[in-house]
Amino acid sequence: MAWFLGLGITGVVLLALSLVFDGLLEGALDGALDGALEGWLSLPVVAGFVAMTGFGGAIVLGSGWTGPAGAAGAGALAGLGAGWLTYRLSRALMRDRTAVTPVADDLLGTSGKVVTAIPTDGFGEVLLRLGGQPLKCAARSARPVARGTEVWVEAVPTPTSVVVRPVDH
């Protein structure tokens, strides 16, 4: 029983180490067997296998259903299951993609409010929304625009400046 518990504890320690050193095992075995073991020899998969083999074997041995050899076989089956689930979960997490990050060109055609009056020959400021977040940009206009006026973005020359026109109601 002590061997199985030791194996289980070793697997848990490996799992804790995988939080810090994940990728190390893949780097050491990069290209082994022409990539046939890609992902299967990751530290979390190996740790899951070792921990479940140990704890599964200890549970079966402690229940008295079988001797040490049968417990080792049952533990190995449980370990294979845990390793497979760990592999599938890690692959699913690696494929997960976030939404597209908004860029300055997404401001084109949006409306906003002037927060600092825009003179004909200089810059003012407008408050816009990009990806649901408020964004204050420097703004130019062909004609003067007063504070509080609703405007449309006509051009985005730089990520922090826009060309606007007042909205006609």
N, C-alpha and C positions, 0 to 999 in steps of 0.2 A: 504494500500500500504506500509506503514511504517513497518508493521509486516513482510511482504514478503522481503523487502529490508534488514531488520535486520537479517532475517534468511539467506539470501544470503551472507551477510557480515560475519556472524558467520561461514558459510561454508568455505569462503575464509580464515578466520583466522585459522580454523581447518586444512585446507590444508597447510598453512604455518607452523603450529605446527607439522604437520606430517613429515616435512623434518627433524625435530630434534627428535621427539618422536615416529617415526614409529616403530611398533613392541610392543609398550607398551600395546595397547589394545588387541593384540593377546595374549600376555603373561598373562594379567589379566583374559581373558576368555578362556585360554587354556583348551581344553577338554570339553568345554561346549557343551551339546547336542551330545556327542560322536563325535565331530568333524564335525557335519553337517553344521556348519557355518564357516568352515575353509576358511579364506581369505575374506569372505563376511563382517566380522566385522573389517576389517583393517581400520586404521585411514584415509587413502586416499579415500577408498570407501565410508565411512560415510561422509567425508567432501564433496566429489563430489555430493552425494545424497542431503545433506542439502543445498549446494550452489545452485544447479540447481532447487531444489524445491522452494527456495526463489526467485531467479531471474526469473525462469519460471513463477511462480505465479504472480510476479510483472508485467511482460510483458503482460500476459493475462489480468490481472485486468486493467492495464493502457490502453489497446487497447479498452476496453469497450465491449468486446464480451460477457462477463458474469459477474456475481457478485463474491463476495469473496469465496463462496463455490465452484463454478465452477473453479475459478482461483487456489484454493488449490488442486483440483483434477488434473487439467492440470499440475500444478507445481510438484505434486507427480509423475505423469507419466514421466515428464521430468527428475525428480530426479532419478527414477528407471532406466531410460535409461543411465544417466550419471554414476550411481553406477555400472551398469552392464559393461559399456565400461571401466571404471576404473579397475574393477576386471579383465576383460579379458586382458587388457594391462599389468597390473602388473604380471599376470601369464605368459604372453608371455616373459616379461623381465626376470622373474625368471628362465625360462627354457633356456634362451640364454646362450650358452657356448662358451668360447673362444677356440682358437686352442690349441693343445697340446703344453705345454712348452718344449722347447728343453732341453735335459740333456747332460751331458758330454759323455755318451756312444754314442750319435749321431755323435761324432767326428770320430769314427772308420771308416776307409776307405776314409776319406776326404783328399784332398791335401792342401798343404800350402807352404809357403816360409820360409826359415831359416833367421831370423833377427839377431841372435847372433850365431856365429859358434858353432857347437856341437863337443866337444872333445870325445875321446873314453871312457875316465874314468870319465866323469862328465856331467853336464847339459849345454845346450844351450837354445835358445828360437826360437819358430816358430810362425808365424802369420797364423791363421786358420780362417775359417768362420763358425759360429754356428748360425743357424736361420737367416742368412743374415747379421749378425753383426760380425765385426772383433774381434778375441779373441787371445791374446798372451798367449802362454803356455810354461812352462818349457819342454824341450825335451831331450831325450836320444836316442842314436843310437849305433848299434853294431860296426860301423866304424865312423871315423871323417867325418863331413859334413861341407862344407864351407858355408859362408854367401851368400844368394841369391839363393841357390840351392832349386829346387822344391822337396818336400818330400811327402810321403804318411804316414798316421797314421796307425800303425799296432796294437797298444794297447793303452788303456787309464787306467793306473794304479790308478790315482787319478783324481779328477775333474780339477786340475790345471797342470797336467803333462801328457805327451804322449810319446810313443815310436814310432820312425819314421824310415823310410828307404828312401834313395834317389830314385827318379823316374828315370828309365833308358829310355832315348829317343832313 
